[in-house]
Structure formats: C-alpha cells, structure tokens
Amino acid sequence: MTALDKSGAADELLVGAEARGGGPRRRRVRADARGRVPLPLLLPALAGLAFLLLPLIALLVRAPWRSLPDQLTSTEVWQALQLSLVCATAATAVSLVLGVPLAWLLARTDFPGRGFVRALVTLPLVLPPVVGGVALLLALGRNGVVGQWLDSAFGITLPFTTAGVVVAEAFVAMPFLVISVEGTLRAADPRYEEAATTLGASRFTAFRRVTLPLIAPGIAAGSVLAWARALGEFGATITFAGNFPGRTQTMPLAVYLALQNDPAAAIALSLVLLAVSIAVLAGLRDRWMTAS
C-alpha cells in the first residue's frame, strides 16, 4: 500500500470514527492539547497579567470607599464629571459627522495617495497628545494659521474654552471611529449599493438607505471607542484648552490636579474612569467575540 493509499484509509477511518461518535472525543483531545501551556510561556504570561492587574488592584485596595460618596458629590468633582461627559459626547458627535464620510471615502473610493491620506488620518493614534495640542494651537490658536482668520472674521476663539476641549478630544478620538467604520465598510458587500444604484437610487441615497444599516454595528463600536478615548484625553486638552475649573477642567485634568492636593479625590475620579473603561470593554465584548 502506498503512502497515498494509507492517507486515504486514515481519512476514511477518521470519518467513520466521527460518524460512530468519535467526533466529541477528537474535540476533547484537541481541547486538551490546547490546554497544555509550556512552562517557558506560562511564567511570562502570568507575570504580564500581574503587571497589568496590580496597579488596578492597588487602586481598588486604596480607594476611600467610606468617603467615596462625599468625594463624588463635591462641587469640583461634579463639575469635572459633568464637563467630561458633555465634551466627550460632543466630540463623539463631531467624529461621527466628519469621520463616517471620511471612512467611506477611504473604503469605497480609489484616488491617488489614498494610503498616504489613511496614514495621516491615523497619525493622532501614535502622535503624543501634547504634540497634538501644540499643533492645534498653531493651527487654531488666536495667531494660528486658521485661528487668526476665525478670530478676525467671526470673532471665534477656540483655545482655553469649552469648545477647545471638544476640538482637542475630537482630534484624538476621531481616528478610532474612522478605523472601525472603514474596516466594517471593507467587510460589507458593495453589491448591495450597486444594486440600489441600478434601481435608480443616487449614491447618497444608497449610502443612507443601504450602507448605513449594514455598517451600523461598526459605527456603534467606533463611537463607543471614540467616546471613551475622548473621556480620557489629557495631553492635548491641557495644552490647547488649559485647566480652568468649570470651563475646561475635565476628569483626567482634575485627577492630575487633585493628586497634588487631595489624593482621595484623585482616587475617586480614577475609579469613575476605571468604571467607564470596564463598561466600554463589556459593551464591545460581543462584537469582538463575533469578529474572532
């Protein structure tokens, strides 16, 4: 018997075993094989897990649980919480209005330099936030490239205002939404849009009535990520908008300031940000599991 015949006979035996009930056993064997982790991999994995979890555990252990309600209901903390929620929501809305069409442009059209444009769009993901804040000042500041025109023509001044907080947060959060929506658009079948256009619908109507419902999960996931990123923004905000209580002081800025004067308040605000991050991960878990 040749090697090919032996392979075919083995396949037949395997199929017969599965038909006689050998399938579950085979799956158990594979599960057992996956469960065996080599010791050289297990030890660094556990060390990495401890490295990531230890600071969070320390935050929970040292949290002032008895005085936490008083900390969270203080005027300064409440102002920072309210401002952070409002600005993060507004920044997410700006990201939706500008980011979804941008993602469609990158996913559905072919133009010279598209790869370079995509790199520029994702640049804020790796750009240090303080550098982003400096760039925003040079562009939209009172003496900036565009800011001086806004100030002279319309009397609009963005730096060190609540609107400046929204601009800074949208600058760092929009790439998360663009990446998520672009990936969903590339996975969606474009033939549905083509069918709508052949039936007489315009490209915008096809986008509004066909494409948007198809990519709604990707838009939702990208919006949550963008909102969470905007909520935790620090460097670009303090550089472009400053740190004025009640006007530009968001939760991360309040944590930084409270850490110097009132560590208990800093821990309380950190717990709020931690709870928001856990909620975001829990909300996106089903999508990640489905994608995997």
N, C-alpha and C positions, 0 to 999 in steps of 0.2 A: 504493500500500500504506500502510495506516495505521500509526501507532506501535505499536498493539497487535499488529497482524499481524507487524510487524518483530520485536517482542519474542518472540512465539511462534516465529517462524522461527529466531531466535537460540538459543532454548532447544532446539529440535529439533536444530540443528547441534551444540550443545554435547553433547547426549545421544548423538548419533551419533559424535562425536569420542571420547567416553569409551568407547563400545562398540567402536570400532576401535583402542583402545589409547591414546587421548589422555588418559585419566584420570591416569596417573602423571606425564605432563608437566605437567598442570594443577596437581597437587600439588607438583611441583618448583618451579613458578612461584610458588605461594603460599609455599612454604618460603623461596625466595629473597627474596620481598617481606618476609617476617617477619624475615629475617636482616639487612636493611638498617636500621641504627640511626642516627638523626640525630646529628650531632656534638654539638649542644647537650644531648642526652640522654646520650650516651656518656661524655662527660667527667665530669659529676657522678656518674654511676653508678660509674665506676671510682674516683673519689675516695671515694665512700661505701664501696665494697668495701675500699679500702685503709685507711680509717678504722676499719673493724670488724676487719680481719685483723691490722693492725700490732701492737696490744697482744698478741695471741695469739702472733704470730711472735716478738716480743720475749721473751715468757715461755719459749718453746722455745729460743731462742738463749742466753738467760742461765741456763738450767737447769743445776744442778750434776750432770751426768749421771754423773760418776765416783763421786761420793759419794751419789748418789740411793738406792742400796740401803741404805746405812747410815742415811740420813735417815728412810727409810720404816720401818725396823725398830727405831728408837729407841722407848723406853718411852712418851714423851709423845705422839709421833705415832701410835703404835699404839693408845693409849688413845682418842685423839680419833677415829681411824678406826673403831674398834670401836663406840664410843658413837654416832657419827653413823649408822652402818649400822643399829644396833639401834633407835635412836629414830626414824629415818626410816621403817623398816619398821613399827614400832608406830603411828606417826602415819598411815601409809597404811591400816593395818587399821582404825583409828578412822574414817578418812574413808570407807572402804568401808561400814562398818556404819551410819554415820549419813548419808553422802552419797547412796548409791544410793536409799534410800527417799525422801529429800528431792527428788532429781531426778525420781523417779516422781511425786511429789506435784505438782511444778511442771509436768510434761509431760502428765499424764493427768487431772488434776482441774481444775475451774474453780470458784474461790472468790473472794469479794470481796478486793481488794487483792493479787492474785497478782503483778501487776507490781511492786508495792512490795516484796513479800517477795523476789522474784527480785533486785531491786536490793540489798537488804540482804545476800542470800547472796553476791553478787559483790563486795560492798564491800571485803573484805580484799584483793582483787586490786589495788585502787588506793590503799588506805589505807597510809600509811607504816608499815613494820614496827615502828618504835619506838613509834608511837602505838598500834598493836595490842598491844604489850607493856604499855604503860601501862594500856590498857583491861582487859587480862587481870588485872593487879594489882588494879585497882579492883573487878573482879568476883570473882576467885578468890583474892585475897590473904588474909592472915590476918585483916585487918579489912575485907575486901571485902564486897560485897552478898551473895554466896553463900558466899564463903570462910569468913567467920566462923561461919556455920552448919555448914559441913563440919568446921571445927576443933572447935567445941563439942560437936557431936552425934556425930561419928565419929572425931575426932582426926586428920583428913586435912589435911595441909598440902602444897599444890602448889608454891608459889614456891620457887625455888632448890633444886629437887630434879630427879632424872632424869625423874620423871613430869611435872614442869613443862615440861621440854624437849619431851616428846611433845605436851603440850597446846598449847604455842606453835607447834610445827611443824604440828600438825593444823589449827590456826586459820587459818594462811596457805595451807595446801595443799589443804584440802577444796574450796574453790571451783573449782579446776581440774578435779577429778573430777566435781563436780556439773554443770558446764557441758558437759563431754564426754558424760556419760551422758544428760543432758537432750536434747542435740542428737541423740544416737542414738535415744532414745525417740521423739522427734518424727518422725524419719525412718522408724521402724518402722511397719508396718501394724497398726493396732489391731484389725483384723477377726479376727486370729488369737486374740487374747484374748477377743473377743466370742464366737467360735465355741466356745472352750473353756468359757466360762460357760454357753452354751446347752446344752452336753452334760452339765452338772451339776457342773462344777468351780467351786470357790469363787474369789473374786477373788485370794486369796493363792496358791492352788494354780495358777491361771492365770499369775500373775506368776512363780512359782517354776519351773514346768514349761515355760512357753511364752515369756514375756517375757525372762527371764534368758538363755536360749540365744540369743535373737535379738540382744540388745544386748551380748553378751559381748565383741566387739571394742571397742566404745566403753568398756566398763568397764576392759578391759585398757589401752587408751590413756590413759584418765583416771588409772588407778592409777600408770602409769609417770610421767606428768607430775606427779602429786601427790608421788610418792616423790622425784623429782628436785628439786622445789621444797622439800620438807621437808629434803632433804640440804643444800641451800644456804642455808637460813634463818639469818639473823644477828641482825637488829634486835630482833625480838620475843623471841628466845631469850635474848639477853644482858640484856634489860630485865626479863623475867619470871622467868628461871631463873638468871641470873648466869653467872659464868665460873669454875667450880671444876674443876680438872683431875681427870679420872677420874669425875666425877659429872655435870657439866653442860657441860663444855668440848667442843663439837663441832668439826668440821673448820674451818668458817668462823671460829669464835672462836679456834681455835688458829692459823690463818693470821694473824689480826689481831694476836695476841699475839707470835707468832714474828717478825713483820715488824719489831718494835721491838728484838728481842734477837738473833734468828738468822734473817737473811734467806734463807739456804739452805733451812732447814726450811720457811719460808713458801712458797718456790717449789715445794718438793717436794709440799706439801699442795695447792697450787694446781694442780699438774699432775694430781693424783688427781681433783680436782673437774672439771678440764677433760676428763679421760678419761671420767668418768661422764657428763658432758653430751654428749659425742660419741656415746657408746653409746646414750643416750636418743634422740638425733636419728636414729641409724641404725635403732633399733628401731621408730620411728614413721614412718620414711620410706615404707614400703609403704602404710600406711594413708593418709598424706597424698596420695600419688600416686594411690591409688584414689579418694579423695574428689574430687580435682581432675579 
